Amino acid sequence: MARSGLAGAARVARWADAALGPGRAGATADGKATLSAHTADRAADELGRTAAQIRADWDTARLAGLIEVHGDSARPGWRLRAWDRDDSAVLRGWVALFDAWSLACPEPAEHEAAAVAEVVSAMPQVLSFLQLSAGPVPVEQLLDLLEQRVTELRTARCEVPYDRRLEPAGPPAPAPAGTAAPEPAANDAPLAPLLDWALRALASVGALTYGDGQATLTPLGSWAVWVKLEQICVAAQSPAGNIEQAAEDMLRGCAQLRPNAARAEYRAWLAARPVGSAVAELLAAARGEDALLRGLAFEALRVVGAPAEPDVRGVQDEPALRPYALLWLAEHDGVDPEDAHEVLTRQEATWLWVDTAAAVADHGEAPMLVRHLEAAVQPTVPALLDEVRAVGHPRTVQVLVALAAAHPDPALAKAVRRAAFQVHTGGS
């Protein structure tokens, strides 16, 4: 269902990729992600559609992440690249469209933005009721539920009196002759037209069917609502309250957890945030001085999966993040994790060895640091020390000093201390 519902959007996205090319001019007219008239007409001619249909498909492609618009240029989204080989990319694209249902149809112009926002905030409860009903629900019943939810929202903001004795005793005085009547407050706006708009918008993205005075969730819509409810439940099960923490504090809270427990915590933390901001937070934590957080941040990004790909590709030029990014991308592309290290150059592998050793030195025990020697790509300790000295990692001295203090072999420890001194003084 998701593929068929997004077929037109995928066709337009592929056409734009081939005809316009990533980053070329001509895709958008005003920097607001709308197609130029010339481009829409050209696409309509080549795809056998009307210009209006092309514009609608273009908007759907943007909302589903098949097209990304930057200023006055467009480029293919990661979901378009994965469209044919990854069913999860298709489902994620449809869920992104579902999440953006309020943008799919123009909102009623005669209603205040505050009233529209209230309805958008209340619709998850309406959708949950539809999902539980598992069948057609009369619009009148949905309207009653919507009115109750909006009243709850207003009460939470203290916009509805808790005590009716505090309400005005009678109707407001009429306006003086010759003056305009006051505009109705948002609280007085009828909700029926806004419910009609919301149901039509949700029907346009394929979440429900709407007609004959009733609405019914489609199987795809029911699945999406179930997924959202599951995410809320997962978030609520977050141990130690890490779900409410910033990325750095969350990662520190996961440092002592076993891998499976840590992944469950990452999933809970991610479920409570938009993917884009979560990925940005994780990468910001990875840029810090704590090497342990750097490794954990990329473990959390593995839980994110494909949506993180553009951002991970974007940090490949940052020396501290490059080895982690290359390994992440290799695994994402299907390389066996045990073989992923082969994508690293010798220098990148050495940098990663030092960075991991820094994490062990800061947070682990001495025997772990000694065992870390076995993970080096260099066949001998002298070869390792030569390349470690040359790699330029900012923690090289501290790592070598800690390794020298931990190693039980006096001769090897002495060689490591000598290497640390040479790095510290800039000698050879």
C-alpha positions in Angstrom: 0.0 0.0 0.0 2.8 2.4 0.8 4.5 1.8 -2.5 1.3 2.3 -4.5 0.3 5.4 -2.5 3.7 7.0 -3.2 4.1 5.7 -6.8 3.4 9.1 -8.3 5.7 10.9 -5.9 8.5 8.4 -6.7 8.0 8.9 -10.5 8.4 12.7 -10.1 11.4 12.3 -7.8 13.1 10.0 -10.3 12.3 12.3 -13.2 13.7 15.3 -11.3 16.9 13.3 -10.5 17.4 12.4 -14.1 16.2 15.6 -15.8 17.4 18.2 -13.4 20.3 16.5 -11.6 21.2 17.0 -8.0 21.7 20.7 -7.2 20.8 22.0 -10.7 18.7 25.1 -11.1 15.2 24.9 -12.4 13.5 22.8 -9.8 12.1 25.4 -7.6 10.7 28.8 -8.3 10.9 30.8 -5.1 13.1 29.1 -2.6 10.0 27.6 -1.0 10.2 24.2 -2.6 7.5 24.8 -5.2 8.1 23.8 -8.8 8.7 26.5 -11.4 5.9 26.7 -14.0 8.3 25.7 -16.8 9.6 22.6 -14.9 6.1 21.5 -14.0 4.9 21.7 -17.6 8.0 19.9 -18.8 7.5 17.1 -16.3 3.8 16.9 -17.2 4.6 16.5 -20.9 7.2 13.8 -20.2 5.3 11.8 -17.6 1.8 12.1 -19.2 0.3 14.0 -16.3 -1.2 17.4 -15.8 0.9 20.2 -14.3 -1.4 20.2 -11.2 -0.9 16.5 -10.7 2.9 17.0 -11.0 2.8 19.7 -8.4 0.8 17.5 -6.0 3.2 14.6 -6.6 6.2 16.9 -6.0 4.7 18.1 -2.7 4.1 14.5 -1.6 7.7 13.6 -2.6 9.1 16.4 -0.4 7.0 15.4 2.6 8.0 11.7 2.2 11.7 12.5 1.9 12.0 11.4 -1.7 13.2 14.9 -2.6 15.2 17.3 -0.5 15.0 21.0 -1.3 17.8 23.4 -0.3 17.0 27.0 -1.2 16.4 27.1 -4.9 17.8 23.7 -5.7 16.6 20.1 -5.2 18.3 16.8 -4.8 17.2 13.1 -4.3 16.5 12.1 -0.7 18.1 8.9 0.8 14.7 7.2 0.6 14.7 7.5 -3.2 18.1 5.8 -3.4 16.9 3.0 -1.2 13.4 2.7 -2.8 13.8 -0.4 -4.8 16.0 -2.4 -2.3 14.6 -1.5 1.1 11.0 -1.9 2.0 11.6 -0.1 5.3 12.6 3.0 3.4 9.2 3.0 1.7 7.4 2.6 5.0 9.5 5.3 6.6 8.7 7.6 3.7 5.0 7.0 4.1 5.2 7.5 7.9 6.9 10.8 7.2 4.0 11.7 5.0 1.6 10.6 7.6 3.3 12.7 10.2 3.0 15.7 7.9 -0.7 15.2 7.2 -1.6 18.8 8.3 0.6 20.1 5.4 -1.0 17.8 2.8 -4.1 20.0 2.3 -4.5 23.8 2.7 -6.0 24.6 6.1 -9.3 26.6 6.2 -8.3 30.2 5.7 -11.2 31.6 7.7 -10.0 29.9 11.0 -7.4 31.3 13.3 -4.0 29.6 13.5 -4.6 28.9 17.2 -7.8 26.9 16.5 -6.0 24.9 13.7 -3.1 24.2 16.0 -5.5 22.9 18.7 -7.1 20.5 16.2 -3.8 19.2 15.0 -2.7 18.6 18.6 -6.0 16.8 19.4 -6.1 14.5 16.3 -3.7 11.8 17.7 -6.4 11.0 20.2 -9.0 10.9 17.4 -6.8 8.6 15.4 -6.2 6.3 18.4 -10.0 6.0 18.9 -10.4 5.1 15.2 -7.7 2.5 15.6 -9.4 1.0 18.6 -12.7 1.0 16.9 -11.4 -1.1 14.0 -14.1 0.0 11.7 -16.2 2.9 10.5 -16.9 5.6 13.1 -19.6 8.3 12.6 -18.2 11.8 12.1 -20.6 13.1 14.9 -18.9 10.8 17.4 -15.4 11.9 16.2 -16.6 15.5 16.6 -17.7 14.9 20.2 -14.3 13.4 20.9 -12.4 16.3 19.3 -14.4 18.9 21.2 -13.6 17.1 24.5 -9.9 16.9 23.7 -9.7 20.6 22.6 -11.5 21.5 25.9 -8.9 19.5 27.8 -6.1 21.4 26.0 -7.7 24.7 26.7 -8.2 23.8 30.4 -4.6 22.8 30.7 -3.7 26.4 29.6 -6.4 27.8 31.9 -8.4 29.2 29.0 -11.6 27.6 30.2 -12.9 28.5 33.7 -12.8 25.7 36.2 -15.8 27.2 38.1 -18.8 28.2 36.1 -19.8 30.6 38.9 -16.9 32.8 37.6 -18.4 33.1 34.1 -20.3 36.3 33.1 -23.9 36.3 34.3 -25.3 37.3 30.9 -24.4 37.9 27.3 -21.9 40.6 26.5 -23.2 44.1 25.9 -23.8 44.9 22.2 -21.2 47.0 20.5 -21.9 50.7 20.2 -23.6 51.9 17.0 -21.2 52.5 14.2 -18.5 50.2 15.6 -17.6 46.8 14.2 -18.5 43.8 16.2 -15.5 42.0 17.9 -14.0 39.1 16.1 -14.9 35.7 17.5 -12.3 34.3 19.8 -10.5 31.1 18.8 -12.4 29.4 21.6 -15.6 30.2 19.8 -14.6 28.7 16.5 -16.7 25.8 15.4 -14.7 22.6 15.2 -16.8 20.7 12.6 -15.1 22.5 9.6 -11.7 21.9 11.1 -12.5 18.2 11.7 -13.6 17.9 8.1 -10.3 19.5 6.9 -8.3 17.1 9.1 -10.1 14.0 7.9 -9.8 15.1 4.3 -6.1 15.7 4.8 -5.6 12.3 6.4 -7.5 10.7 3.6 -5.3 12.4 1.0 -2.2 10.7 2.5 -3.9 7.3 2.6 -4.4 7.0 6.4 -8.1 6.7 6.3 -11.2 6.7 4.1 -13.7 9.5 4.6 -17.3 9.8 3.2 -21.0 9.2 3.9 -20.6 10.8 7.3 -18.1 8.3 8.6 -14.3 7.7 8.7 -12.3 4.4 8.7 -8.6 3.9 9.1 -7.0 2.1 6.2 -4.8 -0.9 7.1 -1.8 1.3 6.6 -3.2 4.1 8.8 -4.0 1.5 11.5 -0.4 0.2 11.3 1.0 3.7 11.6 -1.1 4.6 14.7 -0.1 1.3 16.3 3.6 2.1 15.6 3.2 5.5 17.2 1.5 4.0 20.3 4.3 1.4 20.5 6.9 4.1 20.4 5.2 5.9 23.3 5.2 2.6 25.3 8.9 2.0 24.5 9.7 5.6 25.5 7.8 5.1 28.8 9.9 2.0 29.6 13.2 3.9 29.5 15.3 2.8 32.5 17.0 5.3 34.7 15.1 8.2 33.1 17.6 8.7 30.3 14.9 9.5 27.8 14.7 13.0 29.1 18.4 13.7 29.1 20.5 15.4 26.4 22.4 13.1 24.1 25.7 13.3 26.0 24.1 12.5 29.4 22.0 9.7 27.9 25.1 8.1 26.4 26.9 8.4 29.8 23.9 6.7 31.4 24.2 3.8 28.9 28.0 3.4 29.3 27.7 0.7 31.9 24.7 -1.2 30.3 25.1 -4.4 28.4 24.8 -4.0 24.6 21.2 -5.2 24.3 20.1 -3.0 27.2 21.9 0.0 25.7 20.3 -0.5 22.4 16.9 -0.6 24.1 17.7 2.7 25.8 18.8 4.2 22.5 15.5 3.2 20.9 13.5 4.7 23.7 15.5 8.0 23.6 15.1 8.2 19.8 11.4 7.4 19.9 10.8 10.6 21.9 12.5 12.9 19.4 12.4 13.9 15.8 15.0 11.9 13.9 16.8 15.0 12.5 17.4 16.7 15.9 18.3 13.4 17.5 21.0 12.6 14.9 22.4 16.2 15.3 22.5 15.8 19.1 24.4 12.5 18.8 26.9 13.9 16.3 27.5 16.9 18.6 28.2 14.5 21.5 30.6 12.5 19.2 32.6 15.7 18.6 33.4 16.2 22.2 36.6 15.2 24.0 35.3 12.0 25.5 36.2 9.1 23.2 33.8 6.8 24.9 30.9 9.0 24.0 32.1 9.1 20.4 31.9 5.3 20.1 28.6 5.1 21.9 27.1 7.9 19.7 27.8 5.9 16.6 26.3 2.8 18.3 23.2 4.8 18.8 23.3 6.0 15.2 23.3 2.3 14.2 19.9 2.1 15.9 18.7 5.1 13.9 19.7 3.4 10.6 19.1 4.8 7.2 17.7 8.2 8.2 21.1 9.1 9.6 23.0 8.3 6.4 23.2 11.9 5.0 24.4 13.3 8.3 27.0 10.5 8.8 28.2 11.0 5.2 28.5 14.7 6.0 31.1 14.2 8.8 33.5 12.1 6.8 35.9 15.1 6.4 36.1 15.6 10.2 39.3 13.7 11.3 38.0 12.7 14.7 34.7 11.3 13.3 35.9 9.9 9.9 36.9 6.4 11.0 33.6 5.9 12.9 31.6 7.3 9.9 33.4 5.1 7.4 32.7 2.0 9.5 29.0 3.0 10.0 28.6 3.6 6.3 30.2 0.3 5.4 27.9 -1.6 7.7 25.0 0.3 6.4 25.9 -0.7 2.9 25.8 -4.4 3.9 29.5 -5.1 4.7 29.9 -7.6 7.5 30.8 -5.8 10.7 33.8 -8.1 11.1 35.1 -7.0 7.7 34.1 -3.4 7.9 37.5 -2.3 9.2 39.0 -3.1 5.8 37.5 0.2 4.5 39.9 2.2 6.7 43.4 3.2 5.6 46.2 2.2 7.9 46.3 5.8 9.3 42.6 5.9 9.9 42.8 2.5 11.7 45.6 3.7 13.9 43.7 6.9 14.7 40.7 4.7 15.7 43.0 2.5 17.8 44.3 5.5 19.8 40.8 6.9 20.2 39.5 3.6 21.5 42.5 3.3 23.8 41.7 6.8 25.2 38.2 5.6 26.0 39.5 2.5 27.7 42.1 4.6 29.6 39.5 7.0 30.9 36.7 4.5 31.7 38.1 1.0 31.7 40.6 -1.1 33.7 44.3 -1.6 33.1 44.0 -5.2 31.8 41.5 -4.0 29.2 44.1 -1.5 27.9 46.7 -4.2 27.7 44.4 -6.4 25.8 43.6 -3.5 23.4 47.1 -4.0 22.0 45.8 -7.1 20.2 43.3 -5.0 18.3 46.1 -3.0 16.5 46.6 -3.6 12.8 50.4 -3.3 13.2 52.1 -6.7 13.5 54.6 -5.6 16.2 54.6 -3.1 19.1 57.5 -1.1 17.6 55.6 -0.7 14.4 52.5 0.3 16.3 54.4 2.9 18.3 56.0 4.4 15.1 52.6 4.8 13.5 50.9 6.0 16.7 53.5 8.8 17.0 52.9 9.8 13.4 49.1 9.8 13.4 48.7 13.0 15.5 45.9 12.0 17.8 45.6 14.6 20.6 45.4 11.9 23.3 48.5 10.0 22.1 50.7 10.9 25.1 48.0 10.1 27.7 47.3 6.8 26.0 50.9 5.7 25.8 51.6 6.8 29.4 48.5 4.8 30.6 49.6 1.7 28.5 53.1 1.9 29.9 51.8 2.0 33.5 49.5 -1.0 32.8 51.7 -3.3 30.9 53.4 -6.1 33.0 56.4 -6.4 30.6 59.1 -3.9 31.9 61.0 -3.8 28.6 57.8 -3.1 26.6 56.6 -0.6 29.1 59.9 1.2 28.9 59.6 1.4 25.1 56.1 2.8 25.3 57.2 5.4 27.9 60.0 6.5 25.5 57.5 6.8 22.7 55.2 9.0 24.9 58.2 11.2 25.8 59.1 11.6 22.1 55.6 12.6 21.2 55.4 15.0 24.2 58.7 16.7 23.3 58.3 16.5 19.5 61.4 14.3 19.1 61.9 11.2 17.0 
